[in-house]
Amino acid sequence: MDKTNFFQNFQARINQALENSPARDIEKNVKAMMTQGLARLDVVTREEFDIQAQVLAKTRARLEQLEARVAELEAAFKDRP
C-alpha cells in the first residue's frame, strides 16, 4: 500500500468514525440551537445584507447625480435677470 492510499484510507476511516460518534450529534444539536437562537434575533443573512448594500450604493449614486443636477438648475436660475 503506498502512502497516498494509506492516508486516504486513514482519512476515510476517521471521517466514518466521526460521523458515527456522539460528537456528530452534539454538533447537530448545537447548530440547531444556534439557528433557533439567531432566528429569534433581528438579524439578516449575509446574502440579504449584500443585496441591501448594493441597493444603498445605487441609491447614493443616484442621489449624488440628482444633487448635482439641482445645483446646476439653481445656478442657472440665479444667473437669470
The first five atom37 places (N, CA, C, CB, O) and aatype in JSON, in Angstrom:
{
  "aatype": [12, 3, 11, 16, 2, 13, 13, 5, 2, 13, 5, 0, 1, 9, 2, 5, 0, 10, 6, 2, 15, 14, 0, 1, 3, 9, 6, 11, 2, 19, 11, 0, 12, 12, 16, 5, 7, 10, 0, 1, 10, 3, 19, 19, 16, 1, 6, 6, 13, 3, 9, 5, 0, 5, 19, 10, 0, 11, 16, 1, 0, 1, 10, 6, 5, 10, 6, 0, 1, 19, 0, 6, 10, 6, 0, 0, 13, 11, 3, 1, 14],
  "atom_mask": [
    [1, 1, 1, 1, 1],
    [1, 1, 1, 1, 1],
    [1, 1, 1, 1, 1],
    [1, 1, 1, 1, 1],
    [1, 1, 1, 1, 1],
    [1, 1, 1, 1, 1],
    [1, 1, 1, 1, 1],
    [1, 1, 1, 1, 1],
    [1, 1, 1, 1, 1],
    [1, 1, 1, 1, 1],
    [1, 1, 1, 1, 1],
    [1, 1, 1, 1, 1],
    [1, 1, 1, 1, 1],
    [1, 1, 1, 1, 1],
    [1, 1, 1, 1, 1],
    [1, 1, 1, 1, 1],
    [1, 1, 1, 1, 1],
    [1, 1, 1, 1, 1],
    [1, 1, 1, 1, 1],
    [1, 1, 1, 1, 1],
    [1, 1, 1, 1, 1],
    [1, 1, 1, 1, 1],
    [1, 1, 1, 1, 1],
    [1, 1, 1, 1, 1],
    [1, 1, 1, 1, 1],
    [1, 1, 1, 1, 1],
    [1, 1, 1, 1, 1],
    [1, 1, 1, 1, 1],
    [1, 1, 1, 1, 1],
    [1, 1, 1, 1, 1],
    [1, 1, 1, 1, 1],
    [1, 1, 1, 1, 1],
    [1, 1, 1, 1, 1],
    [1, 1, 1, 1, 1],
    [1, 1, 1, 1, 1],
    [1, 1, 1, 1, 1],
    [1, 1, 1, 0, 1],
    [1, 1, 1, 1, 1],
    [1, 1, 1, 1, 1],
    [1, 1, 1, 1, 1],
    [1, 1, 1, 1, 1],
    [1, 1, 1, 1, 1],
    [1, 1, 1, 1, 1],
    [1, 1, 1, 1, 1],
    [1, 1, 1, 1, 1],
    [1, 1, 1, 1, 1],
    [1, 1, 1, 1, 1],
    [1, 1, 1, 1, 1],
    [1, 1, 1, 1, 1],
    [1, 1, 1, 1, 1],
    [1, 1, 1, 1, 1],
    [1, 1, 1, 1, 1],
    [1, 1, 1, 1, 1],
    [1, 1, 1, 1, 1],
    [1, 1, 1, 1, 1],
    [1, 1, 1, 1, 1],
    [1, 1, 1, 1, 1],
    [1, 1, 1, 1, 1],
    [1, 1, 1, 1, 1],
    [1, 1, 1, 1, 1],
    [1, 1, 1, 1, 1],
    [1, 1, 1, 1, 1],
    [1, 1, 1, 1, 1],
    [1, 1, 1, 1, 1],
    [1, 1, 1, 1, 1],
    [1, 1, 1, 1, 1],
    [1, 1, 1, 1, 1],
    [1, 1, 1, 1, 1],
    [1, 1, 1, 1, 1],
    [1, 1, 1, 1, 1],
    [1, 1, 1, 1, 1],
    [1, 1, 1, 1, 1],
    [1, 1, 1, 1, 1],
    [1, 1, 1, 1, 1],
    [1, 1, 1, 1, 1],
    [1, 1, 1, 1, 1],
    [1, 1, 1, 1, 1],
    [1, 1, 1, 1, 1],
    [1, 1, 1, 1, 1],
    [1, 1, 1, 1, 1],
    [1, 1, 1, 1, 1]
  ],
  "atom_positions": [
    [[0.85, -1.18, 0.0], [0.0, 0.0, 0.0], [0.9, 1.24, 0.0], [-0.97, 0.0, 1.24], [1.78, 1.37, 0.86]],
    [[0.69, 2.15, -0.95], [1.51, 3.35, -0.99], [0.99, 4.39, 0.01], [1.52, 3.94, -2.41], [-0.07, 4.21, 0.61]],
    [[1.76, 5.47, 0.18], [1.43, 6.48, 1.18], [0.1, 7.16, 0.9], [2.54, 7.52, 1.26], [-0.68, 7.42, 1.81]],
    [[-0.16, 7.45, -0.38], [-1.39, 8.15, -0.74], [-2.61, 7.32, -0.36], [-1.41, 8.46, -2.25], [-3.54, 7.82, 0.25]],
    [[-2.58, 6.04, -0.74], [-3.7, 5.16, -0.39], [-3.84, 5.03, 1.12], [-3.51, 3.78, -1.01], [-4.95, 5.02, 1.65]],
    [[-2.71, 4.91, 1.81], [-2.75, 4.78, 3.26], [-3.45, 5.98, 3.89], [-1.33, 4.63, 3.83], [-4.34, 5.82, 4.73]],
    [[-3.04, 7.19, 3.48], [-3.63, 8.39, 4.08], [-5.09, 8.57, 3.68], [-2.83, 9.62, 3.66], [-5.91, 9.01, 4.49]],
    [[-5.44, 8.24, 2.46], [-6.84, 8.33, 2.03], [-7.69, 7.35, 2.82], [-6.98, 8.06, 0.52], [-8.79, 7.69, 3.27]],
    [[-7.19, 6.13, 2.99], [-7.91, 5.12, 3.75], [-8.04, 5.55, 5.21], [-7.2, 3.75, 3.66], [-9.1, 5.42, 5.81]],
    [[-6.96, 6.06, 5.77], [-6.96, 6.54, 7.15], [-7.95, 7.67, 7.33], [-5.55, 7.0, 7.56], [-8.7, 7.69, 8.31]],
    [[-7.96, 8.62, 6.4], [-8.88, 9.75, 6.47], [-10.33, 9.28, 6.35], [-8.57, 10.77, 5.37], [-11.2, 9.77, 7.07]],
    [[-10.59, 8.34, 5.47], [-11.94, 7.81, 5.31], [-12.42, 7.14, 6.59], [-11.98, 6.81, 4.14], [-13.57, 7.29, 6.98]],
    [[-11.53, 6.4, 7.25], [-11.92, 5.74, 8.5], [-12.17, 6.75, 9.61], [-10.82, 4.76, 8.93], [-13.1, 6.58, 10.41]],
    [[-11.38, 7.8, 9.67], [-11.59, 8.83, 10.68], [-12.92, 9.54, 10.42], [-10.43, 9.86, 10.68], [-13.7, 9.77, 11.35]],
    [[-13.18, 9.88, 9.17], [-14.45, 10.54, 8.83], [-15.64, 9.66, 9.19], [-14.49, 10.89, 7.35], [-16.64, 10.15, 9.71]],
    [[-15.53, 8.38, 8.92], [-16.62, 7.46, 9.25], [-16.81, 7.38, 10.76], [-16.33, 6.06, 8.66], [-17.94, 7.37, 11.24]],
    [[-15.71, 7.31, 11.5], [-15.81, 7.26, 12.95], [-16.45, 8.53, 13.5], [-14.42, 7.05, 13.57], [-17.25, 8.47, 14.43]],
    [[-16.08, 9.67, 12.94], [-16.65, 10.94, 13.4], [-18.14, 11.03, 13.09], [-15.91, 12.11, 12.77], [-18.92, 11.54, 13.89]],
    [[-18.53, 10.53, 11.92], [-19.94, 10.58, 11.55], [-20.79, 9.73, 12.47], [-20.12, 10.13, 10.11], [-21.96, 10.06, 12.71]],
    [[-20.24, 8.67, 12.97], [-21.0, 7.76, 13.83], [-20.78, 8.06, 15.31], [-20.61, 6.33, 13.54], [-21.28, 7.33, 16.17]],
    [[-20.06, 9.12, 15.63], [-19.74, 9.4, 17.03], [-20.78, 10.33, 17.65], [-18.34, 10.02, 17.14], [-21.52, 11.01, 16.94]],
    [[-20.82, 10.35, 18.97], [-21.72, 11.29, 19.66], [-21.35, 12.75, 19.37], [-21.68, 11.04, 21.16], [-22.2, 13.64, 19.48]],
    [[-20.11, 13.0, 19.0], [-19.69, 14.36, 18.69], [-20.52, 14.91, 17.53], [-18.19, 14.41, 18.35], [-20.84, 16.1, 17.51]],
    [[-20.84, 14.07, 16.58], [-21.65, 14.5, 15.42], [-23.04, 14.92, 15.87], [-21.75, 13.36, 14.37], [-23.56, 15.92, 15.39]],
    [[-23.64, 14.16, 16.79], [-24.95, 14.52, 17.32], [-24.89, 15.83, 18.09], [-25.49, 13.4, 18.22], [-25.79, 16.66, 17.99]],
    [[-23.82, 16.0, 18.87], [-23.67, 17.23, 19.62], [-23.54, 18.42, 18.67], [-22.43, 17.16, 20.55], [-24.14, 19.47, 18.89]],
    [[-22.77, 18.24, 17.6], [-22.61, 19.31, 16.61], [-23.95, 19.67, 15.99], [-21.62, 18.89, 15.52], [-24.27, 20.85, 15.85]],
    [[-24.74, 18.67, 15.62], [-26.06, 18.94, 15.03], [-26.95, 19.68, 16.01], [-26.73, 17.63, 14.59], [-27.66, 20.61, 15.63]],
    [[-26.93, 19.25, 17.28], [-27.77, 19.9, 18.29], [-27.35, 21.34, 18.53], [-27.73, 19.12, 19.59], [-28.2, 22.22, 18.68]],
    [[-26.06, 21.58, 18.59], [-25.56, 22.94, 18.79], [-25.95, 23.82, 17.61], [-24.03, 22.95, 18.98], [-26.38, 24.96, 17.79]],
    [[-25.81, 23.29, 16.4], [-26.2, 24.07, 15.21], [-27.69, 24.4, 15.24], [-25.86, 23.31, 13.92], [-28.09, 25.51, 14.91]],
    [[-28.51, 23.43, 15.64], [-29.95, 23.65, 15.71], [-30.29, 24.7, 16.76], [-30.68, 22.33, 16.02], [-31.13, 25.57, 16.53]],
    [[-29.63, 24.63, 17.91], [-29.89, 25.61, 18.97], [-29.45, 27.01, 18.53], [-29.17, 25.22, 20.27], [-30.14, 27.99, 18.8]],
    [[-28.32, 27.1, 17.86], [-27.85, 28.4, 17.4], [-28.77, 28.97, 16.33], [-26.42, 28.3, 16.87], [-29.05, 30.17, 16.32]],
    [[-29.23, 28.11, 15.44], [-30.15, 28.56, 14.4], [-31.43, 29.1, 15.01], [-30.46, 27.41, 13.43], [-31.93, 30.15, 14.59]],
    [[-31.96, 28.39, 16.0], [-33.17, 28.86, 16.68], [-32.91, 30.18, 17.41], [-33.67, 27.8, 17.68], [-33.74, 31.09, 17.37]],
    [[-31.76, 30.27, 18.06], [-31.43, 31.5, 18.78], [-31.3, 32.68, 17.85], [0.0, 0.0, 0.0], [-31.79, 33.77, 18.14]],
    [[-30.63, 32.47, 16.73], [-30.47, 33.56, 15.77], [-31.79, 33.92, 15.1], [-29.45, 33.17, 14.71], [-32.0, 35.08, 14.74]],
    [[-32.67, 32.95, 14.95], [-33.97, 33.23, 14.34], [-34.78, 34.18, 15.23], [-34.76, 31.92, 14.11], [-35.58, 34.97, 14.73]],
    [[-34.56, 34.11, 16.53], [-35.28, 34.99, 17.45], [-34.74, 36.42, 17.41], [-35.19, 34.45, 18.88], [-35.45, 37.37, 17.72]],
    [[-33.5, 36.56, 17.02], [-32.9, 37.88, 16.94], [-33.28, 38.54, 15.62], [-31.36, 37.8, 17.08], [-33.72, 37.88, 14.68]],
    [[-33.11, 39.83, 15.58], [-33.45, 40.57, 14.36], [-32.18, 40.7, 13.51], [-34.04, 41.99, 14.7], [-31.59, 41.78, 13.42]],
    [[-31.77, 39.6, 12.88], [-30.57, 39.58, 12.06], [-30.93, 39.18, 10.63], [-29.51, 38.62, 12.65], [-31.98, 38.6, 10.39]],
    [[-30.04, 39.5, 9.71], [-30.25, 39.14, 8.32], [-29.11, 38.24, 7.86], [-30.36, 40.4, 7.41], [-28.04, 38.2, 8.48]],
    [[-29.34, 37.54, 6.78], [-28.28, 36.69, 6.23], [-27.26, 37.57, 5.51], [-28.87, 35.63, 5.26], [-27.53, 38.73, 5.2]],
    [[-26.11, 37.01, 5.27], [-25.06, 37.75, 4.55], [-25.55, 38.13, 3.15], [-23.77, 36.9, 4.45], [-25.27, 39.23, 2.67]],
    [[-26.29, 37.22, 2.51], [-26.81, 37.49, 1.17], [-27.76, 38.68, 1.19], [-27.53, 36.25, 0.6], [-27.67, 39.56, 0.34]],
    [[-28.67, 38.72, 2.18], [-29.59, 39.84, 2.28], [-28.85, 41.15, 2.54], [-30.62, 39.58, 3.39], [-29.19, 42.19, 1.99]],
    [[-27.82, 41.07, 3.4], [-27.01, 42.25, 3.7], [-26.32, 42.76, 2.44], [-25.98, 41.93, 4.79], [-26.34, 43.96, 2.17]],
    [[-25.71, 41.86, 1.68], [-25.01, 42.26, 0.46], [-25.96, 42.9, -0.55], [-24.32, 41.06, -0.17], [-25.61, 43.88, -1.21]],
    [[-27.16, 42.34, -0.68], [-28.15, 42.9, -1.6], [-28.52, 44.31, -1.17], [-29.42, 42.01, -1.67], [-28.58, 45.22, -2.01]],
    [[-28.78, 44.51, 0.13], [-29.15, 45.83, 0.62], [-27.99, 46.82, 0.48], [-29.6, 45.75, 2.08], [-28.22, 48.01, 0.23]],
    [[-26.76, 46.35, 0.63], [-25.6, 47.22, 0.44], [-25.51, 47.68, -1.01], [-24.3, 46.48, 0.85], [-25.17, 48.83, -1.27]],
    [[-25.82, 46.79, -1.96], [-25.81, 47.17, -3.37], [-26.91, 48.19, -3.66], [-25.99, 45.92, -4.25], [-26.69, 49.16, -4.39]],
    [[-28.09, 47.97, -3.1], [-29.2, 48.9, -3.29], [-28.82, 50.27, -2.73], [-30.49, 48.38, -2.62], [-29.08, 51.3, -3.36]],
    [[-28.21, 50.28, -1.56], [-27.8, 51.53, -0.95], [-26.75, 52.25, -1.8], [-27.26, 51.29, 0.44], [-26.82, 53.47, -1.96]],
    [[-25.81, 51.52, -2.34], [-24.77, 52.13, -3.19], [-25.4, 52.76, -4.43], [-23.71, 51.08, -3.6], [-25.02, 53.87, -4.81]],
    [[-26.34, 52.07, -5.06], [-27.02, 52.63, -6.23], [-27.83, 53.87, -5.86], [-27.94, 51.58, -6.88], [-27.86, 54.84, -6.61]],
    [[-28.48, 53.82, -4.71], [-29.29, 54.95, -4.26], [-28.41, 56.16, -3.98], [-30.09, 54.58, -3.0], [-28.76, 57.29, -4.33]],
    [[-27.26, 55.93, -3.36], [-26.33, 57.04, -3.1], [-25.84, 57.66, -4.4], [-25.13, 56.55, -2.27], [-25.76, 58.88, -4.52]],
    [[-25.5, 56.82, -5.36], [-25.02, 57.33, -6.64], [-26.1, 58.18, -7.31], [-24.6, 56.17, -7.56], [-25.81, 59.24, -7.86]],
    [[-27.32, 57.7, -7.27], [-28.43, 58.43, -7.89], [-28.67, 59.75, -7.16], [-29.72, 57.58, -7.88], [-28.94, 60.77, -7.79]],
    [[-28.58, 59.72, -5.84], [-28.76, 60.94, -5.04], [-27.7, 61.97, -5.39], [-28.72, 60.61, -3.55], [-28.0, 63.16, -5.5]],
    [[-26.46, 61.53, -5.54], [-25.39, 62.45, -5.92], [-25.65, 63.06, -7.29], [-24.03, 61.72, -5.92], [-25.39, 64.25, -7.49]],
    [[-26.16, 62.26, -8.23], [-26.5, 62.79, -9.55], [-27.58, 63.84, -9.45], [-26.95, 61.66, -10.49], [-27.5, 64.91, -10.07]],
    [[-28.6, 63.55, -8.67], [-29.72, 64.5, -8.52], [-29.27, 65.77, -7.81], [-30.88, 63.84, -7.76], [-29.7, 66.86, -8.17]],
    [[-28.42, 65.64, -6.8], [-27.9, 66.83, -6.12], [-27.11, 67.71, -7.08], [-27.03, 66.43, -4.92], [-27.23, 68.93, -7.05]],
    [[-26.31, 67.1, -7.92], [-25.53, 67.86, -8.9], [-26.46, 68.56, -9.87], [-24.55, 66.94, -9.66], [-26.24, 69.72, -10.22]],
    [[-27.5, 67.88, -10.31], [-28.47, 68.47, -11.26], [-29.2, 69.65, -10.62], [-29.48, 67.42, -11.74], [-29.4, 70.68, -11.25]],
    [[-29.61, 69.48, -9.36], [-30.28, 70.57, -8.66], [-29.35, 71.77, -8.53], [-30.77, 70.11, -7.25], [-29.78, 72.91, -8.71]],
    [[-28.09, 71.52, -8.22], [-27.12, 72.62, -8.11], [-26.97, 73.34, -9.45], [-25.74, 72.08, -7.64], [-26.88, 74.56, -9.48]],
    [[-26.95, 72.58, -10.55], [-26.87, 73.2, -11.88], [-28.1, 74.07, -12.15], [-26.74, 72.13, -12.97], [-27.98, 75.19, -12.64]],
    [[-29.27, 73.54, -11.82], [-30.51, 74.29, -12.08], [-30.58, 75.55, -11.2], [-31.74, 73.4, -11.82], [-31.02, 76.6, -11.66]],
    [[-30.13, 75.43, -9.95], [-30.12, 76.61, -9.06], [-29.16, 77.67, -9.58], [-29.73, 76.2, -7.62], [-29.45, 78.86, -9.54]],
    [[-28.0, 77.22, -10.07], [-27.03, 78.17, -10.62], [-27.58, 78.84, -11.86], [-25.7, 77.47, -10.96], [-27.41, 80.05, -12.04]],
    [[-28.25, 78.09, -12.71], [-28.84, 78.67, -13.93], [-29.96, 79.63, -13.58], [-29.38, 77.55, -14.85], [-30.12, 80.65, -14.24]],
    [[-30.73, 79.33, -12.56], [-31.84, 80.18, -12.15], [-31.32, 81.49, -11.55], [-32.72, 79.44, -11.13], [-31.92, 82.54, -11.76]],
    [[-30.22, 81.42, -10.81], [-29.65, 82.65, -10.21], [-29.08, 83.56, -11.26], [-28.57, 82.3, -9.2], [-29.08, 84.78, -11.08]],
    [[-28.6, 83.02, -12.37], [-27.99, 83.82, -13.42], [-29.04, 84.53, -14.29], [-27.11, 82.94, -14.29], [-28.69, 85.4, -15.08]],
    [[-30.27, 84.17, -14.15], [-31.32, 84.8, -14.95], [-31.59, 86.22, -14.46], [-32.63, 83.96, -14.9], [-31.53, 86.49, -13.25]],
    [[-31.87, 87.12, -15.38], [-32.17, 88.52, -14.98], [-33.54, 88.68, -14.36], [-32.06, 89.45, -16.17], [-33.93, 89.78, -13.98]]
  ]
}
